[in-house]
Amino acid sequence: MEISKKEILDKLKGKAFDIISGVADELNLEAYVIGGYVRDIFLNRPSKDIDVVCVGSGIQLAELVTARLGKSAYLSVFKNFGTAQVKYKDIELEFVGARKESYSHDSRKPIVEDGTLEDDQNRRDFTINALALCLNRNRFGELIDPFDGLRDMENLCIRTPLNPDITFSDDPLRMMRGIRFATQLGFFLDPDTFDAIVRNKERIRIISKERIIDELNKIVLSPMPSIGFDLLEKTGLLEIIFPELVALKGAETKEGIGHKDNFSHTLKVLDNLAKYTDNLWLRWSAIFHDIGKPATKRFEPKCGWTFHNHNYIGSKMIPKIFQKMKFPQNEKMKYVQKMVLLHMRPIILAEEEVTDSAVRRLLFEAGDDIDDLMLLCEADITSKNPEKVCRYIQNFQLVREKLKIIEEKDRVRNFQPPIDGLQIMEMFNLPACSIVGELKTVIKDAILDGIIPNEYDAAYEYLMKIAEEKGL
């Protein structure tokens, strides 16, 4: 990987590096910047997280560096882990003493001992993360690359420094990290590294769901997330951590009629969406949008393969999956449920005549998420037939225009009927009962169907007419 010494030194310019260098020399400590920050120098990627390792006390080095940086630096010490973090302006500096690690089979928490730089580089997950640049003045900017990490970067290769079976068995989260780096960077897994993940996949079960989701989210937010999910599936990890997604895999043919592989389709939808939005939960909605298809798949001789109500079944599956995978049980879950439930509605509108009533109902149910829903539906166009794709895009444009017109005219997004339940109870001297709910629904439906405008007087007049018919 071609990069000049001057370019390296330019990346190590600034008050923070100058002070670390001076303090390390005063304490007679070897100090190095190591890991992702060094990797990203050679990949020309921006990075604000800087890991500093020293042969000695990382906490002592951090304390003195913080004092020299002044009032704009904030120190956090984690004595149990032998680490310290310094926040300075827009960067985060993590200090640790060089160490060597050993593991027990049932835990990814290592037994830690003081070590040399070599020991510290040996414990790193991948060769591209084991690069170190010396910060001591007499060797400032000198690269230490014992595992040919630069060559691996040139070859776009993710490889472990030592035996991959030991690396992954010691800390199984590294399997997820390797796939995440391959996805984020557009790299490949070294064949021995890939095979070791396959052999050690069951070890992922000792990793907490929260740590797994953290890595999955980073994969989902990558420029082309399908790379990561494809690798997770091929290594067998996905079957363990997210079997509901693997259930989408496979195409079946019966009586000469086949259906598409819904796993591949889902990844294509995800990649399509990733071109237009960084919204994590909208991207997860793409992953979940067809999750109900395996449960609803049927073959009907007259019409072939069907997945009736897969959107409804899929939305009902979301809470259980979110709970199992330790996703947040809050508005984010409800948002994904809504996207999954409604994702077929704009497609149906695009295929049929776009009525005002149907558009009002879509606006009412999608609310402020209507634009996200339309993005998801447009990403769901994965046909290889250019004419079909063009027709869908044109139809979706018509739906968007109709949505805008109806919204401006009828103001139905997130609307509340102009007469509420308490008013209905007072008007007809009713207790809280099902009739009150029915009358509220009558008003809502009349507005959505365009029978009356979204105004109090019109709603009152219509309600009195309905009440008279019901004998109230």
C-alpha positions, 0 to 999 in steps of 0.5 A: 500500500503506497503511502509516503512517510510525509503522509503518515507524519501529516496524520500524526500532526496536532497537539494531542500527538505532540503531547503524547510523544513528549510525555512518553519520552519523559516517562521512558515508555514506548508508546504507539498508536495502534489498530483502526486509526493506523489502518484508516491512515493507509485506507485514507478513511477519516477516523476520530478514535485513536488507540494508544498502547504503551509498554507500561501503565496506560493509565499513568500516561493518560493522566499526564497527557490529560493534564498537559492538554488542559481544560478541554480534555476530559479523562475517564479511568477504568482501573478494572480494565487497565484502560483510560479514555481521554476526550479532547475536542472532536477526538477520543483517545484510548490508552492501555498498557501493552498486554498478553491475553489467555482465555478459558473456553466458556468466556470471551473475557481474557486473563490479562498480563502485562506484555510487550508490543509484540504480545499486544499485536499478537492478541489483535483480531486481524492483521490490518488492525495490528499495525502500529506507529511509534510515537516516541520522538526518536522513532516518530512515525515508524511503522511496525507491521509484523503480520504483513497487514499492509500487504493484506490491505493491498490484497483487500484481505481480512486475515487473522495474525495467528491461528484463526481457530485459536483467534475465533475460539478465544473471542468468537465476536471476532468472527462477526467483526471480520465479516463486518470489516469485509462489508464496510471496507469491501474486502474478502475473507482469507480462505483459512479465516473463512473456513475457521469461522465455519468450524467455530460458528457454534462458539458465537452462542457464548456472545451476548445478544447485545454485542451481536446486534451491535455488529449486525447494526454496523453491517446493516449501515454499510454501503452494501449490507448484502455482502455481510449477510451473504457471508453470515449465511455462507459461514453458518452464523446467520442460522444461529443468530437470525434463523428467521432470515435464513428461512427465506432462502431457497426457490421451489418449483411445482408443476413448472411454476417457480417462485424467487429466492426471497433471501436474495430478494431481501438482500437486493431490497436492502442494497437498493434502500442503502443507496438512498437512506442511512436510517438504520430502522428503515434498513431493518424494515427492508430486512424484515419486510418479507419475513412472513413469507415462509409461514404463508407460502402456499401453492394453488393450482390456479394461481401458482405460489401465493404468500397471502397476508405475509405482511400482516403475519410478518408484522406480528412476528416482529415483537417476538424476534425483537425480544429474542434478539435484544432489539429495543422494545419501543417506538423503533419496534413499532416503526418496523412493524408499521413498515412491514404491515404497510409495505404492500399498500403502495404497490397495490395502489401502483398496480390499480387505479389510485383512488382518493379514498385509498390514498387517504387511508394510506396517509392516515395509517402511515402518518409521518412515515409515509415518505419512508414507506415509499422509499421502501416500496421503491427499493422493493422493485427488484425485477430483472425486466426493465419494462416492468421496473420502468412501469412500477417507477412511473406508477409510484410517481403517480402515487407520490403526486396523489399523496401530495395533492390529497395531503394538501387538500384533506389534511389527513396525515395523523388526523384526529376526527373532529368529534372525539369519544367524550363529545359523543358520550355527552351528545347522546348521554352514553356511557363508555361503550362499544357504540361510542367506538363505532360512531367514532369509526363511522366519522373517521371512515366517512372522512377517509372515504371522502363522504364528508370533509375533515371539519366539525360542522360536516362531521356533526351533521353526518353523525346526527344522521347516522345516530338517527338511523341507529335510533339513538 
